[in-house]
Amino acid sequence: MHWYVQFKDPVRRSDDEPTIFEWAGGLPAFTRMTRLFYEKYVPQDPLLAPLFATMSADHPQRVAKWLAEVFCGPKSYSEEFGGYPRMLSQHIGKDLTEEQRTRWVTLLLQSAREAGLPNDAEFRSAFGAYIEWGSRLAVENSQTDARPPEHMPMPHWDWHTAAGPPGSRVSALAPPAPEEQAAIALPGEGEPVRFESHIKPLFRPMDKQSMSFAFDLWSYDDVGRHADAILAQLRAGTMPCDSAWPAERVDVFERWVETGKAR
């Protein structure tokens, strides 16, 4: 009996295009692939075997669930293991090399072929694009001097996804933000809070860059339109992605929202 015997693929409406997860064959297909990879190829590979010598017995299943969730399947990895922070923790401090990354990609794609995942150009393009992108981030995040964001959401990859242009995300190897950021003058008690004077300076260039896929943090119109959602994330400590704002800065943003969002 397979460990995934009770798994059921999500029911899809007939007028929807299949997700990459569904087109691949669901969790059983990803599990066949990861088991081939970790049981057949990794143990005999001199570059990869040392990296996975102490992996848990269910590591292939965990990676299969990660990929399933990335490709718009069930959120099992997040629910069972903790999502992005858990995956990030598996790479911190490992100093992975480009040679190891290339071998990992090559053998995983070989495992996908052997496991019978679809061979059409569209699937291979989408699947390979994520494997390349994700493995490069893993190498970056694994370096000794890396400072990867701690609160990023799970990546989700569909037929229309691209990673974005160069510079559209904050690199884990980017230098620390300038210390002068901490010296931003906050408005005094009773002083009107204005976007240009008090709110815009709170957002660093790296914050603007990391959110550019959704809106412009230096735009009065964009921030005003998304103010409630931004405030919710600031309160939760999940924005910015690398560290939470001090309470006094959150209070300033909240004052700005509650007093009419003055320009």
C-alpha atoms as an extended CHARMM CRD file, in Angstrom:
* protein
*
       263  EXT
         1         1  MET       CA              0.0000000000        0.0000000000        0.0000000000  PROA      1               0.0000000000
         2         2  HSD       CA              1.4040000000        3.3800000000       -0.9700000000  PROA      2               0.0000000000
         3         3  TRP       CA              1.6830000000        6.0870000000        1.6740000000  PROA      3               0.0000000000
         4         4  TYR       CA             -0.4950000000        8.3820000000       -0.4540000000  PROA      4               0.0000000000
         5         5  VAL       CA             -3.3550000000        5.8810000000       -0.8320000000  PROA      5               0.0000000000
         6         6  GLN       CA             -5.9530000000        8.2450000000        0.6670000000  PROA      6               0.0000000000
         7         7  PHE       CA             -4.8910000000       11.2230000000       -1.4180000000  PROA      7               0.0000000000
         8         8  LYS       CA             -7.4960000000       12.6920000000       -3.7410000000  PROA      8               0.0000000000
         9         9  ASP       CA             -6.7500000000       15.2280000000       -6.4430000000  PROA      9               0.0000000000
        10        10  PRO       CA             -8.8280000000       18.4190000000       -6.2220000000  PROA      10              0.0000000000
        11        11  VAL       CA            -12.0070000000       18.3180000000       -8.2870000000  PROA      11              0.0000000000
        12        12  ARG       CA            -11.6430000000       20.7100000000      -11.1990000000  PROA      12              0.0000000000
        13        13  ARG       CA            -14.5040000000       22.4360000000      -12.9960000000  PROA      13              0.0000000000
        14        14  SER       CA            -14.8100000000       21.2970000000      -16.5880000000  PROA      14              0.0000000000
        15        15  ASP       CA            -14.3290000000       24.8180000000      -17.9450000000  PROA      15              0.0000000000
        16        16  ASP       CA            -10.9930000000       25.3350000000      -16.1680000000  PROA      16              0.0000000000
        17        17  GLU       CA             -7.6000000000       24.5990000000      -17.6340000000  PROA      17              0.0000000000
        18        18  PRO       CA             -5.7110000000       21.9620000000      -15.6250000000  PROA      18              0.0000000000
        19        19  THR       CA             -3.1300000000       23.1280000000      -13.1450000000  PROA      19              0.0000000000
        20        20  ILE       CA              0.4520000000       22.0020000000      -13.6480000000  PROA      20              0.0000000000
        21        21  PHE       CA             -0.0990000000       19.7570000000      -10.6280000000  PROA      21              0.0000000000
        22        22  GLU       CA             -3.0760000000       18.0790000000      -12.2860000000  PROA      22              0.0000000000
        23        23  TRP       CA             -1.4090000000       17.8160000000      -15.6870000000  PROA      23              0.0000000000
        24        24  ALA       CA              1.6400000000       16.1800000000      -14.1100000000  PROA      24              0.0000000000
        25        25  GLY       CA             -0.5090000000       13.4340000000      -12.6100000000  PROA      25              0.0000000000
        26        26  GLY       CA             -1.0250000000       14.7260000000       -9.0860000000  PROA      26              0.0000000000
        27        27  LEU       CA              0.8810000000       13.7790000000       -5.9750000000  PROA      27              0.0000000000
        28        28  PRO       CA              1.4660000000       10.1450000000       -7.0270000000  PROA      28              0.0000000000
        29        29  ALA       CA              3.4090000000       11.3410000000      -10.0850000000  PROA      29              0.0000000000
        30        30  PHE       CA              5.5810000000       13.7410000000       -8.0970000000  PROA      30              0.0000000000
        31        31  THR       CA              6.1940000000       11.0240000000       -5.5140000000  PROA      31              0.0000000000
        32        32  ARG       CA              7.3040000000        8.5180000000       -8.1630000000  PROA      32              0.0000000000
        33        33  MET       CA              9.7410000000       11.1230000000       -9.4090000000  PROA      33              0.0000000000
        34        34  THR       CA             11.2030000000       12.0810000000       -6.0300000000  PROA      34              0.0000000000
        35        35  ARG       CA             11.5420000000        8.4610000000       -4.9410000000  PROA      35              0.0000000000
        36        36  LEU       CA             13.4280000000        7.6400000000       -8.1240000000  PROA      36              0.0000000000
        37        37  PHE       CA             15.6420000000       10.6470000000       -7.5740000000  PROA      37              0.0000000000
        38        38  TYR       CA             16.4670000000       10.0500000000       -3.9080000000  PROA      38              0.0000000000
        39        39  GLU       CA             16.5480000000        6.2480000000       -4.0080000000  PROA      39              0.0000000000
        40        40  LYS       CA             18.1890000000        5.5830000000       -7.3800000000  PROA      40              0.0000000000
        41        41  TYR       CA             20.3350000000        8.5690000000       -8.2950000000  PROA      41              0.0000000000
        42        42  VAL       CA             21.3450000000       10.4080000000       -5.1310000000  PROA      42              0.0000000000
        43        43  PRO       CA             23.0170000000        7.5060000000       -3.2560000000  PROA      43              0.0000000000
        44        44  GLN       CA             25.4420000000        6.7880000000       -6.0930000000  PROA      44              0.0000000000
        45        45  ASP       CA             26.2690000000       10.3850000000       -6.9760000000  PROA      45              0.0000000000
        46        46  PRO       CA             29.5060000000       11.7280000000       -5.4320000000  PROA      46              0.0000000000
        47        47  LEU       CA             28.2520000000       15.3240000000       -5.4230000000  PROA      47              0.0000000000
        48        48  LEU       CA             24.7850000000       14.7290000000       -4.0010000000  PROA      48              0.0000000000
        49        49  ALA       CA             25.1660000000       11.6860000000       -1.7580000000  PROA      49              0.0000000000
        50        50  PRO       CA             26.9610000000       13.5920000000        1.0450000000  PROA      50              0.0000000000
        51        51  LEU       CA             24.2710000000       16.2970000000        1.0440000000  PROA      51              0.0000000000
        52        52  PHE       CA             21.4710000000       13.8210000000        1.6720000000  PROA      52              0.0000000000
        53        53  ALA       CA             23.3090000000       11.2050000000        3.7330000000  PROA      53              0.0000000000
        54        54  THR       CA             21.2510000000       11.9950000000        6.8400000000  PROA      54              0.0000000000
        55        55  MET       CA             17.9170000000       12.8130000000        5.2080000000  PROA      55              0.0000000000
        56        56  SER       CA             14.7770000000       11.5210000000        6.8960000000  PROA      56              0.0000000000
        57        57  ALA       CA             13.0680000000        8.4230000000        5.5240000000  PROA      57              0.0000000000
        58        58  ASP       CA             10.1300000000       10.4970000000        4.3100000000  PROA      58              0.0000000000
        59        59  HSD       CA             12.2450000000       13.1490000000        2.5830000000  PROA      59              0.0000000000
        60        60  PRO       CA             11.1150000000       12.1060000000       -0.9370000000  PROA      60              0.0000000000
        61        61  GLN       CA              7.4810000000       12.4660000000        0.1160000000  PROA      61              0.0000000000
        62        62  ARG       CA              8.1410000000       15.8730000000        1.6550000000  PROA      62              0.0000000000
        63        63  VAL       CA              9.7670000000       17.1660000000       -1.5160000000  PROA      63              0.0000000000
        64        64  ALA       CA              6.8890000000       15.7380000000       -3.5550000000  PROA      64              0.0000000000
        65        65  LYS       CA              4.4170000000       17.6580000000       -1.3840000000  PROA      65              0.0000000000
        66        66  TRP       CA              6.4640000000       20.8420000000       -1.7420000000  PROA      66              0.0000000000
        67        67  LEU       CA              6.4040000000       20.5360000000       -5.5290000000  PROA      67              0.0000000000
        68        68  ALA       CA              2.7130000000       19.6470000000       -5.5190000000  PROA      68              0.0000000000
        69        69  GLU       CA              1.8940000000       22.8180000000       -3.5840000000  PROA      69              0.0000000000
        70        70  VAL       CA              4.1690000000       24.9680000000       -5.7430000000  PROA      70              0.0000000000
        71        71  PHE       CA              2.3830000000       23.7360000000       -8.8620000000  PROA      71              0.0000000000
        72        72  CYS       CA             -1.0530000000       24.6880000000       -7.4570000000  PROA      72              0.0000000000
        73        73  GLY       CA             -1.9280000000       21.4200000000       -5.7460000000  PROA      73              0.0000000000
        74        74  PRO       CA             -2.9930000000       20.8510000000       -2.1120000000  PROA      74              0.0000000000
        75        75  LYS       CA             -1.3200000000       22.9290000000        0.5950000000  PROA      75              0.0000000000
        76        76  SER       CA             -0.0810000000       19.8110000000        2.3490000000  PROA      76              0.0000000000
        77        77  TYR       CA              3.5190000000       20.9520000000        2.7230000000  PROA      77              0.0000000000
        78        78  SER       CA              2.5080000000       24.1990000000        4.4150000000  PROA      78              0.0000000000
        79        79  GLU       CA             -0.0220000000       22.5040000000        6.6660000000  PROA      79              0.0000000000
        80        80  GLU       CA              2.2230000000       19.6240000000        7.7160000000  PROA      80              0.0000000000
        81        81  PHE       CA              5.7160000000       21.1040000000        7.6990000000  PROA      81              0.0000000000
        82        82  GLY       CA              5.4590000000       24.8890000000        7.8440000000  PROA      82              0.0000000000
        83        83  GLY       CA              5.7600000000       26.1320000000        4.2630000000  PROA      83              0.0000000000
        84        84  TYR       CA              8.5350000000       28.4390000000        3.1130000000  PROA      84              0.0000000000
        85        85  PRO       CA             10.2790000000       28.8610000000        6.5150000000  PROA      85              0.0000000000
        86        86  ARG       CA             10.6880000000       25.1020000000        6.8200000000  PROA      86              0.0000000000
        87        87  MET       CA             12.1480000000       24.7190000000        3.3410000000  PROA      87              0.0000000000
        88        88  LEU       CA             14.4390000000       27.6890000000        3.9360000000  PROA      88              0.0000000000
        89        89  SER       CA             15.7500000000       26.0960000000        7.1310000000  PROA      89              0.0000000000
        90        90  GLN       CA             16.8430000000       23.0370000000        5.1540000000  PROA      90              0.0000000000
        91        91  HSD       CA             19.3060000000       25.0950000000        3.1050000000  PROA      91              0.0000000000
        92        92  ILE       CA             20.7200000000       27.6070000000        5.5960000000  PROA      92              0.0000000000
        93        93  GLY       CA             24.4700000000       27.2510000000        6.0630000000  PROA      93              0.0000000000
        94        94  LYS       CA             24.9810000000       24.3980000000        3.6080000000  PROA      94              0.0000000000
        95        95  ASP       CA             27.1000000000       26.4360000000        1.1450000000  PROA      95              0.0000000000
        96        96  LEU       CA             25.7290000000       24.6240000000       -1.8820000000  PROA      96              0.0000000000
        97        97  THR       CA             27.7650000000       24.9420000000       -5.0600000000  PROA      97              0.0000000000
        98        98  GLU       CA             26.7180000000       25.5930000000       -8.6330000000  PROA      98              0.0000000000
        99        99  GLU       CA             28.1110000000       22.1910000000       -9.5760000000  PROA      99              0.0000000000
       100       100  GLN       CA             25.8560000000       20.5080000000       -7.0170000000  PROA      100             0.0000000000
       101       101  ARG       CA             22.8790000000       22.5420000000       -8.1800000000  PROA      101             0.0000000000
       102       102  THR       CA             23.4420000000       21.6080000000      -11.8190000000  PROA      102             0.0000000000
       103       103  ARG       CA             23.7190000000       17.9210000000      -10.9480000000  PROA      103             0.0000000000
       104       104  TRP       CA             20.5530000000       18.1260000000       -8.8140000000  PROA      104             0.0000000000
       105       105  VAL       CA             18.6010000000       19.6910000000      -11.6830000000  PROA      105             0.0000000000
       106       106  THR       CA             19.9200000000       17.2440000000      -14.2780000000  PROA      106             0.0000000000
       107       107  LEU       CA             19.0990000000       14.1490000000      -12.2430000000  PROA      107             0.0000000000
       108       108  LEU       CA             15.7030000000       15.4360000000      -11.1190000000  PROA      108             0.0000000000
       109       109  LEU       CA             14.6870000000       16.0880000000      -14.7230000000  PROA      109             0.0000000000
       110       110  GLN       CA             15.9360000000       12.6080000000      -15.6260000000  PROA      110             0.0000000000
       111       111  SER       CA             13.8220000000       11.2050000000      -12.7940000000  PROA      111             0.0000000000
       112       112  ALA       CA             10.7960000000       13.0940000000      -14.1170000000  PROA      112             0.0000000000
       113       113  ARG       CA             11.2220000000       11.4120000000      -17.4940000000  PROA      113             0.0000000000
       114       114  GLU       CA             11.6310000000        7.9690000000      -15.9580000000  PROA      114             0.0000000000
       115       115  ALA       CA              8.6410000000        8.4950000000      -13.6600000000  PROA      115             0.0000000000
       116       116  GLY       CA              6.4320000000        9.1450000000      -16.6670000000  PROA      116             0.0000000000
       117       117  LEU       CA              5.6240000000       12.7940000000      -16.0850000000  PROA      117             0.0000000000
       118       118  PRO       CA              4.2400000000       14.4860000000      -19.2150000000  PROA      118             0.0000000000
       119       119  ASN       CA              6.7030000000       15.0490000000      -22.0240000000  PROA      119             0.0000000000
       120       120  ASP       CA              4.9150000000       17.8510000000      -23.8820000000  PROA      120             0.0000000000
       121       121  ALA       CA              6.8390000000       21.0570000000      -24.4710000000  PROA      121             0.0000000000
       122       122  GLU       CA              4.4970000000       23.2000000000      -22.3770000000  PROA      122             0.0000000000
       123       123  PHE       CA              4.7810000000       21.0730000000      -19.2420000000  PROA      123             0.0000000000
       124       124  ARG       CA              8.5330000000       20.6030000000      -19.5850000000  PROA      124             0.0000000000
       125       125  SER       CA              9.0020000000       24.3330000000      -20.0410000000  PROA      125             0.0000000000
       126       126  ALA       CA              6.9480000000       25.2410000000      -16.9630000000  PROA      126             0.0000000000
       127       127  PHE       CA              8.3570000000       22.4620000000      -14.7920000000  PROA      127             0.0000000000
       128       128  GLY       CA             11.9600000000       23.0740000000      -15.8210000000  PROA      128             0.0000000000
       129       129  ALA       CA             11.6430000000       26.8210000000      -15.3080000000  PROA      129             0.0000000000
       130       130  TYR       CA             10.6310000000       26.3940000000      -11.6820000000  PROA      130             0.0000000000
       131       131  ILE       CA             13.3180000000       23.7710000000      -11.0120000000  PROA      131             0.0000000000
       132       132  GLU       CA             15.9690000000       26.1320000000      -12.3880000000  PROA      132             0.0000000000
       133       133  TRP       CA             14.6280000000       29.1490000000      -10.4940000000  PROA      133             0.0000000000
       134       134  GLY       CA             14.0550000000       27.3410000000       -7.2100000000  PROA      134             0.0000000000
       135       135  SER       CA             17.4270000000       25.5880000000       -7.2150000000  PROA      135             0.0000000000
       136       136  ARG       CA             19.2550000000       28.8630000000       -7.8300000000  PROA      136             0.0000000000
       137       137  LEU       CA             17.4880000000       30.4380000000       -4.8580000000  PROA      137             0.0000000000
       138       138  ALA       CA             18.4220000000       27.4220000000       -2.7370000000  PROA      138             0.0000000000
       139       139  VAL       CA             22.1010000000       27.9190000000       -3.5790000000  PROA      139             0.0000000000
       140       140  GLU       CA             21.8620000000       31.6390000000       -2.8560000000  PROA      140             0.0000000000
       141       141  ASN       CA             20.1010000000       31.1090000000        0.4720000000  PROA      141             0.0000000000
       142       142  SER       CA             22.6150000000       28.4520000000        1.5350000000  PROA      142             0.0000000000
       143       143  GLN       CA             25.6750000000       30.6970000000        1.4630000000  PROA      143             0.0000000000
       144       144  THR       CA             27.3960000000       31.6010000000        4.7180000000  PROA      144             0.0000000000
       145       145  ASP       CA             26.8310000000       35.3370000000        4.2930000000  PROA      145             0.0000000000
       146       146  ALA       CA             23.2590000000       35.0510000000        2.9800000000  PROA      146             0.0000000000
       147       147  ARG       CA             20.4190000000       36.9810000000        4.6100000000  PROA      147             0.0000000000
       148       148  PRO       CA             17.3260000000       35.3580000000        3.0870000000  PROA      148             0.0000000000
       149       149  PRO       CA             13.9010000000       36.8400000000        3.8920000000  PROA      149             0.0000000000
       150       150  GLU       CA             12.2080000000       34.8730000000        6.6450000000  PROA      150             0.0000000000
       151       151  HSD       CA              8.5350000000       35.4490000000        5.8740000000  PROA      151             0.0000000000
       152       152  MET       CA              8.1030000000       34.9000000000        2.1640000000  PROA      152             0.0000000000
       153       153  PRO       CA              4.9760000000       33.0830000000        0.9610000000  PROA      153             0.0000000000
       154       154  MET       CA              5.0840000000       29.7350000000       -0.7770000000  PROA      154             0.0000000000
       155       155  PRO       CA              5.8920000000       30.1560000000       -4.4670000000  PROA      155             0.0000000000
       156       156  HSD       CA              3.0700000000       29.1950000000       -6.8020000000  PROA      156             0.0000000000
       157       157  TRP       CA              3.8160000000       28.2980000000      -10.3950000000  PROA      157             0.0000000000
       158       158  ASP       CA              1.1880000000       28.0720000000      -13.1100000000  PROA      158             0.0000000000
       159       159  TRP       CA              1.2040000000       28.0200000000      -16.8920000000  PROA      159             0.0000000000
       160       160  HSD       CA              1.5380000000       31.8000000000      -16.9990000000  PROA      160             0.0000000000
       161       161  THR       CA              4.1230000000       32.2880000000      -14.2550000000  PROA      161             0.0000000000
       162       162  ALA       CA              7.5490000000       33.7720000000      -14.7360000000  PROA      162             0.0000000000
       163       163  ALA       CA              9.9800000000       34.6140000000      -11.9900000000  PROA      163             0.0000000000
       164       164  GLY       CA             10.0370000000       38.2670000000      -13.0340000000  PROA      164             0.0000000000
       165       165  PRO       CA             12.8150000000       40.3910000000      -14.4930000000  PROA      165             0.0000000000
       166       166  PRO       CA             16.2500000000       40.5610000000      -12.8590000000  PROA      166             0.0000000000
       167       167  GLY       CA             16.1170000000       42.7710000000       -9.7910000000  PROA      167             0.0000000000
       168       168  SER       CA             12.4350000000       42.1150000000       -9.0810000000  PROA      168             0.0000000000
       169       169  ARG       CA             13.1920000000       40.3070000000       -5.8120000000  PROA      169             0.0000000000
       170       170  VAL       CA             15.4960000000       40.9760000000       -2.8870000000  PROA      170             0.0000000000
       171       171  SER       CA             18.5850000000       38.7790000000       -3.0650000000  PROA      171             0.0000000000
       172       172  ALA       CA             19.6410000000       36.8840000000        0.0460000000  PROA      172             0.0000000000
       173       173  LEU       CA             23.1570000000       38.0760000000       -0.7640000000  PROA      173             0.0000000000
       174       174  ALA       CA             22.2010000000       41.7620000000       -0.8760000000  PROA      174             0.0000000000
       175       175  PRO       CA             24.1370000000       43.9620000000        1.5690000000  PROA      175             0.0000000000
       176       176  PRO       CA             22.3610000000       44.9980000000        4.7760000000  PROA      176             0.0000000000
       177       177  ALA       CA             20.1290000000       48.0330000000        4.5590000000  PROA      177             0.0000000000
       178       178  PRO       CA             21.8630000000       51.3000000000        5.4830000000  PROA      178             0.0000000000
       179       179  GLU       CA             21.8190000000       52.0600000000        9.1750000000  PROA      179             0.0000000000
       180       180  GLU       CA             20.4130000000       55.5120000000        8.5440000000  PROA      180             0.0000000000
       181       181  GLN       CA             17.0690000000       53.8340000000        7.9240000000  PROA      181             0.0000000000
       182       182  ALA       CA             16.6620000000       53.6120000000       11.6910000000  PROA      182             0.0000000000
       183       183  ALA       CA             17.0370000000       57.3860000000       12.0200000000  PROA      183             0.0000000000
       184       184  ILE       CA             13.8950000000       58.3090000000       10.0500000000  PROA      184             0.0000000000
       185       185  ALA       CA             12.0700000000       61.1320000000       11.8060000000  PROA      185             0.0000000000
       186       186  LEU       CA              8.5850000000       60.0680000000       12.8550000000  PROA      186             0.0000000000
       187       187  PRO       CA              5.7780000000       62.6090000000       13.2590000000  PROA      187             0.0000000000
       188       188  GLY       CA              5.1690000000       63.8610000000       16.7590000000  PROA      188             0.0000000000
       189       189  GLU       CA              1.9920000000       63.3070000000       18.7200000000  PROA      189             0.0000000000
       190       190  GLY       CA             -0.7700000000       65.4000000000       17.1910000000  PROA      190             0.0000000000
       191       191  GLU       CA              1.2760000000       66.1770000000       14.0710000000  PROA      191             0.0000000000
       192       192  PRO       CA             -0.5320000000       65.3650000000       10.8050000000  PROA      192             0.0000000000
       193       193  VAL       CA              0.8440000000       62.2390000000        9.1310000000  PROA      193             0.0000000000
       194       194  ARG       CA              1.5520000000       62.7400000000        5.4370000000  PROA      194             0.0000000000
       195       195  PHE       CA              2.5490000000       60.2440000000        2.7940000000  PROA      195             0.0000000000
       196       196  GLU       CA              5.4750000000       62.1210000000        1.2610000000  PROA      196             0.0000000000
       197       197  SER       CA              6.9520000000       63.2330000000        4.5830000000  PROA      197             0.0000000000
       198       198  HSD       CA              6.3080000000       60.2540000000        6.8380000000  PROA      198             0.0000000000
       199       199  ILE       CA              5.0050000000       57.1400000000        5.0510000000  PROA      199             0.0000000000
       200       200  LYS       CA              7.0660000000       56.9050000000        1.8710000000  PROA      200             0.0000000000
       201       201  PRO       CA             10.4110000000       57.2130000000        3.7550000000  PROA      201             0.0000000000
       202       202  LEU       CA              9.4790000000       54.1770000000        5.8580000000  PROA      202             0.0000000000
       203       203  PHE       CA              9.7100000000       51.9220000000        2.8080000000  PROA      203             0.0000000000
       204       204  ARG       CA             13.2770000000       51.1040000000        1.7780000000  PROA      204             0.0000000000
       205       205  PRO       CA             14.3550000000       50.5890000000       -1.8350000000  PROA      205             0.0000000000
       206       206  MET       CA             14.4650000000       46.8420000000       -1.1660000000  PROA      206             0.0000000000
       207       207  ASP       CA             10.8700000000       46.9430000000        0.1260000000  PROA      207             0.0000000000
       208       208  LYS       CA              9.7500000000       48.7810000000       -2.9960000000  PROA      208             0.0000000000
       209       209  GLN       CA             11.5950000000       46.2850000000       -5.1670000000  PROA      209             0.0000000000
       210       210  SER       CA             10.2630000000       43.1810000000       -3.4500000000  PROA      210             0.0000000000
       211       211  MET       CA              6.6280000000       44.3350000000       -3.7510000000  PROA      211             0.0000000000
       212       212  SER       CA              6.8850000000       45.7110000000       -7.2840000000  PROA      212             0.0000000000
       213       213  PHE       CA              5.0250000000       42.6890000000       -8.6620000000  PROA      213             0.0000000000
       214       214  ALA       CA              1.8860000000       43.8670000000       -6.8200000000  PROA      214             0.0000000000
       215       215  PHE       CA              2.1070000000       47.6440000000       -6.3360000000  PROA      215             0.0000000000
       216       216  ASP       CA              4.5050000000       50.5590000000       -5.8950000000  PROA      216             0.0000000000
       217       217  LEU       CA              5.2650000000       51.3370000000       -2.2500000000  PROA      217             0.0000000000
       218       218  TRP       CA              6.5110000000       54.7880000000       -3.2230000000  PROA      218             0.0000000000
       219       219  SER       CA              3.2630000000       55.6600000000       -4.9980000000  PROA      219             0.0000000000
       220       220  TYR       CA              0.6620000000       57.5540000000       -2.9800000000  PROA      220             0.0000000000
       221       221  ASP       CA             -2.1510000000       56.1400000000       -5.1090000000  PROA      221             0.0000000000
       222       222  ASP       CA             -0.9580000000       52.5270000000       -4.8340000000  PROA      222             0.0000000000
       223       223  VAL       CA             -0.3090000000       52.6150000000       -1.0930000000  PROA      223             0.0000000000
       224       224  GLY       CA             -3.5750000000       54.4110000000       -0.4420000000  PROA      224             0.0000000000
       225       225  ARG       CA             -5.5020000000       51.8520000000       -2.4680000000  PROA      225             0.0000000000
       226       226  HSD       CA             -3.8920000000       48.9070000000       -0.6410000000  PROA      226             0.0000000000
       227       227  ALA       CA             -3.5270000000       50.5790000000        2.7520000000  PROA      227             0.0000000000
       228       228  ASP       CA             -5.7660000000       48.1760000000        4.6840000000  PROA      228             0.0000000000
       229       229  ALA       CA             -3.9660000000       45.1060000000        3.3500000000  PROA      229             0.0000000000
       230       230  ILE       CA             -0.5540000000       46.6640000000        3.9950000000  PROA      230             0.0000000000
       231       231  LEU       CA             -1.5500000000       47.5960000000        7.5410000000  PROA      231             0.0000000000
       232       232  ALA       CA             -2.7300000000       44.0430000000        8.2250000000  PROA      232             0.0000000000
       233       233  GLN       CA              0.6370000000       42.6610000000        7.1070000000  PROA      233             0.0000000000
       234       234  LEU       CA              2.5540000000       45.2480000000        9.1250000000  PROA      234             0.0000000000
       235       235  ARG       CA              0.5770000000       44.3550000000       12.2430000000  PROA      235             0.0000000000
       236       236  ALA       CA              1.2110000000       40.6510000000       11.6500000000  PROA      236             0.0000000000
       237       237  GLY       CA              4.9470000000       41.2390000000       11.2500000000  PROA      237             0.0000000000
       238       238  THR       CA              5.0360000000       39.6110000000        7.8170000000  PROA      238             0.0000000000
       239       239  MET       CA              5.8720000000       42.8100000000        5.9690000000  PROA      239             0.0000000000
       240       240  PRO       CA              8.6030000000       43.7230000000        5.1970000000  PROA      240             0.0000000000
       241       241  CYS       CA              9.6790000000       40.2040000000        4.3500000000  PROA      241             0.0000000000
       242       242  ASP       CA             13.0510000000       40.3440000000        6.1250000000  PROA      242             0.0000000000
       243       243  SER       CA             11.9620000000       41.7200000000        9.5140000000  PROA      243             0.0000000000
       244       244  ALA       CA              8.9630000000       43.2600000000       11.2460000000  PROA      244             0.0000000000
       245       245  TRP       CA              8.6310000000       47.0060000000       11.7220000000  PROA      245             0.0000000000
       246       246  PRO       CA              9.0050000000       48.4520000000       15.2280000000  PROA      246             0.0000000000
       247       247  ALA       CA              5.6490000000       49.1540000000       16.8520000000  PROA      247             0.0000000000
       248       248  GLU       CA              6.0680000000       52.9200000000       16.5730000000  PROA      248             0.0000000000
       249       249  ARG       CA              6.3330000000       52.7310000000       12.7760000000  PROA      249             0.0000000000
       250       250  VAL       CA              3.2520000000       50.5400000000       12.5350000000  PROA      250             0.0000000000
       251       251  ASP       CA              1.4400000000       53.0940000000       14.6970000000  PROA      251             0.0000000000
       252       252  VAL       CA              2.4320000000       55.8970000000       12.3050000000  PROA      252             0.0000000000
       253       253  PHE       CA              1.0940000000       53.9940000000        9.3110000000  PROA      253             0.0000000000
       254       254  GLU       CA             -2.1240000000       53.2410000000       11.2020000000  PROA      254             0.0000000000
       255       255  ARG       CA             -2.5110000000       56.9250000000       12.1130000000  PROA      255             0.0000000000
       256       256  TRP       CA             -2.0810000000       57.8430000000        8.4630000000  PROA      256             0.0000000000
       257       257  VAL       CA             -4.8360000000       55.4200000000        7.4400000000  PROA      257             0.0000000000
       258       258  GLU       CA             -7.2210000000       56.4520000000       10.2060000000  PROA      258             0.0000000000
       259       259  THR       CA             -6.7790000000       60.1900000000        9.6170000000  PROA      259             0.0000000000
       260       260  GLY       CA             -7.6110000000       60.1480000000        5.9320000000  PROA      260             0.0000000000
       261       261  LYS       CA             -4.3510000000       59.2360000000        4.1530000000  PROA      261             0.0000000000
       262       262  ALA       CA             -3.0450000000       62.7540000000        3.6090000000  PROA      262             0.0000000000
       263       263  ARG       CA             -0.6920000000       63.1800000000        0.6890000000  PROA      263             0.0000000000
